[in-house]
Every structure is written in structure tokens, then in C-alpha cells.
Amino acid sequence: MAAQRTSSPFAGLALLAVGLMLSGCTGTSMPSFPSFGSTPEQAPPPPSGSEAAIQSRYTPEELVGRWGFTSYHRDQDRARTEAAARGQCKNPYVIARGPQGGIMMHLADQRQPTELRLKGSASGKQYIGPGGEAGVAEDREIVSFDGRILVTRFVDPDAGNRYGNMIYVRCGTTGRA
């Protein structure tokens, strides 16, 4: 009696995959080509709504410290929210100095703080965000800051709608008047 040979369709695929993986080890590489429509001399255009970052009118030292923190969506809620933020000083939001000279704060929807930069723009707006262009989606605009109360809002419309106007009230007596 002759033994009947059966093969799985996956065996052929597995053999093909092994062959492809081994061919990647030969040391040859494919040439890289520039993206369609760009040349190495051209930088991609900045994201819509962003501007070249310039030096901020604020310094990291002005923001480092302990802050009562909360947020509001309607302007008529600001005074009440500011008082609620003062009450948060028993469990403050801490803005620390970053290892590269920036400040440590959270980006939208992030659990861990990231080192962010203070950025100005030619239009006069001030931002807190990752290095690079000012006014990008990851930035938050500094709506107002008097040394004791900081109000920011995320540039990204979705994050801005979810978080609203974030109000930070300095805990203790430090900060400019």
C-alpha cells in the first residue's frame, strides 16, 4: 500500500516566508528614493495654522512650581473654576524643569509628562508644546498668564473641546504679581 502524501497550503507559504527572510540577510539593500513631489533641498511646508517659533516672552522659571489645576468651558464659569483650582493645592499639579531646559507637563491624553518648550510666534501668541513650529496641534496656547494664574487651551480642536480652558493657580506665595 502506498502512503498518501498530503500538504498544507500553509507549508508553501511558510517556505516562501523563510526564503524571503533569508534573502534579506545577503547584505544588499534597495536604493532609497525621495518622496514624490519633494527634493532633498525642500523642507515640507509647516502644518496648517502653525508659524515659525520665536523666543517666548515667558521663561521656564516663571512656570516651574506647584499649581492648583482644573478647567472650564464657559467664560461665566471662570471665577468659580479659579476658586476650585485654589482648592486643589493640597494635591498640586507640579510643573518641573526639564533635563534639556524646558518644562515637564502632560500632552493631551498622555499619562507621562513630556519635556515641552515655551514658544512665541510672530502673531504675538504664546505656546507650550514640543520643540519646532508654534501653533501645531500638540501645542497649548497660553490664553493668559499674570504670574499667579495661567490659562491655556489646546490648539487641536478635539483636545480643546474635551479639556476646555485649563486654569492653573499658583500654590503658595511665589510668582510675579
HELIX and SHEET records of a PDB file:
HELIX    1   1 PRO A    9  SER A   23  1                                  15    
HELIX    2   2 PRO A   60  LEU A   63  1                                   4    
HELIX    3   3 ASP A   75  ASP A   77  5                                   3    
HELIX    4   4 ARG A   78  GLY A   87  1                                  10    
HELIX    5   5 GLN A   88  LYS A   90  5                                   3    
HELIX    6   6 PRO A  157  TYR A  163  1                                   7    
SHEET    1   A 9 ILE A  54  GLN A  55  0                                        
SHEET    2   A 9 THR A 114  GLY A 120 -1                                        
SHEET    3   A 9 ILE A 103  MET A 105 -1                                        
SHEET    4   A 9 TYR A  93  ARG A  97 -1                                        
SHEET    5   A 9 GLY A  65  TYR A  72 -1                                        
SHEET    6   A 9 ASN A 165  ARG A 170 -1                                        
SHEET    7   A 9 ILE A 149  PHE A 154 -1                                        
SHEET    8   A 9 ARG A 140  PHE A 145 -1                                        
SHEET    9   A 9 GLN A 126  GLY A 129 -1                                        
END                                                                             
